[in-house]
Amino acid sequence: MSLTNIEISQPKCIDGRSLQEWLCEFLSNNLPDKEIYLMPDKPHDFTGESGFFCNVDVDHHIRKDELLSKICSISTDKAAYFYVQDVVEAACGDGVLDDSHYHVLFK
């Protein structure tokens, strides 16, 4: 029997759809004519046919203007895409989230 204890923690899990709804509301005045979408941004994030999982460490908080400057290059005239990492950091900057580590599950 091992004397080493395995530590288990419970990271906060964000529902991806509610994060996307918050983002749409947050940017409604800035991008009124665009559909807004979340995208996983790290090579180790899990993507599947109908969803994705992201492990997010909040490095720093960002403001709305900084988030808008980070719009993904695949965005079009009708659709705006944002990376999950940036959106979580913006939610922290807006005071909606207050932790430094989250899991985001979008299904």
C-alpha positions as CSV (number, residue, x, y, z in Angstrom):
1,M,0.0,0.0,0.0
2,S,1.3,3.4,-1.0
3,L,1.9,6.2,1.5
4,T,1.4,8.8,-1.1
5,N,-2.0,10.5,-1.1
6,I,-3.5,11.6,-4.4
7,E,-5.0,15.0,-4.1
8,I,-8.3,15.5,-5.8
9,S,-9.8,19.0,-6.3
10,Q,-13.1,20.1,-7.8
11,P,-12.5,22.8,-10.4
12,K,-15.4,25.0,-11.2
13,C,-17.1,23.9,-14.4
14,I,-18.7,26.6,-16.6
15,D,-21.6,25.6,-18.9
16,G,-20.4,26.7,-22.3
17,R,-23.8,27.7,-23.6
18,S,-24.3,30.0,-20.6
19,L,-20.9,31.5,-21.2
20,Q,-21.8,32.1,-24.9
21,E,-25.1,33.7,-23.8
22,W,-23.2,36.0,-21.4
23,L,-20.8,36.9,-24.2
24,C,-23.7,37.8,-26.6
25,E,-25.2,40.1,-24.0
26,F,-21.8,41.6,-23.0
27,L,-21.1,42.5,-26.7
28,S,-24.6,43.2,-27.9
29,N,-23.9,47.0,-28.2
30,N,-20.6,46.4,-30.0
31,L,-21.6,43.7,-32.5
32,P,-25.3,44.1,-32.9
33,D,-25.5,42.5,-36.4
34,K,-23.3,39.5,-35.8
35,E,-23.9,36.0,-34.4
36,I,-21.3,35.4,-31.7
37,Y,-19.6,32.0,-31.1
38,L,-17.1,30.4,-28.8
39,M,-14.1,28.4,-30.0
40,P,-11.7,26.2,-28.1
41,D,-8.2,27.6,-28.6
42,K,-5.6,25.2,-27.2
43,P,-4.3,22.1,-29.0
44,H,-5.1,20.0,-25.9
45,D,-8.7,21.1,-25.6
46,F,-11.1,18.3,-26.5
47,T,-13.4,18.8,-29.4
48,G,-16.1,16.4,-30.5
49,E,-19.0,16.4,-33.0
50,S,-21.3,18.4,-30.9
51,G,-19.2,20.0,-28.2
52,F,-15.9,20.8,-26.6
53,F,-14.0,20.9,-23.3
54,C,-11.5,23.6,-22.3
55,N,-9.2,23.8,-19.3
56,V,-8.7,27.5,-18.6
57,D,-6.1,29.1,-16.3
58,V,-6.9,32.8,-15.9
59,D,-3.6,34.5,-16.5
60,H,-5.0,38.0,-16.3
61,H,-8.3,39.9,-16.5
62,I,-9.1,41.7,-19.7
63,R,-11.5,44.6,-20.6
64,K,-14.2,44.6,-23.2
65,D,-12.1,46.7,-25.7
66,E,-9.2,44.2,-25.4
67,L,-11.6,41.3,-25.9
68,L,-12.9,43.0,-29.1
69,S,-9.4,43.3,-30.4
70,K,-8.9,39.5,-30.0
71,I,-11.7,38.5,-32.3
72,C,-10.7,35.4,-34.3
73,S,-9.4,35.8,-37.8
74,I,-12.0,33.4,-39.1
75,S,-14.8,35.9,-38.2
76,T,-17.0,37.1,-41.0
77,D,-19.4,40.0,-41.7
78,K,-22.2,37.9,-40.1
79,A,-20.3,35.9,-37.4
80,A,-17.8,36.7,-34.7
81,Y,-15.7,34.0,-33.1
82,F,-13.9,34.4,-29.7
83,Y,-11.6,32.0,-27.9
84,V,-12.8,30.5,-24.7
85,Q,-9.7,31.6,-22.8
86,D,-10.3,35.3,-23.8
87,V,-14.0,35.2,-22.9
88,V,-13.3,33.7,-19.5
89,E,-10.6,36.4,-18.8
90,A,-13.1,39.1,-20.0
91,A,-15.8,37.6,-17.6
92,C,-13.3,37.9,-14.8
93,G,-12.4,41.4,-15.8
94,D,-16.1,42.3,-15.8
95,G,-16.5,40.8,-12.3
96,V,-18.8,38.0,-13.3
97,L,-16.2,35.3,-12.5
98,D,-13.7,35.5,-9.7
99,D,-11.5,32.4,-9.7
100,S,-8.2,31.6,-11.4
101,H,-9.1,28.1,-12.9
102,Y,-12.1,26.8,-14.7
103,H,-13.3,24.0,-16.9
104,V,-15.6,24.9,-19.7
105,L,-17.9,22.3,-21.1
106,F,-19.8,23.2,-24.2
107,K,-22.3,20.5,-25.4
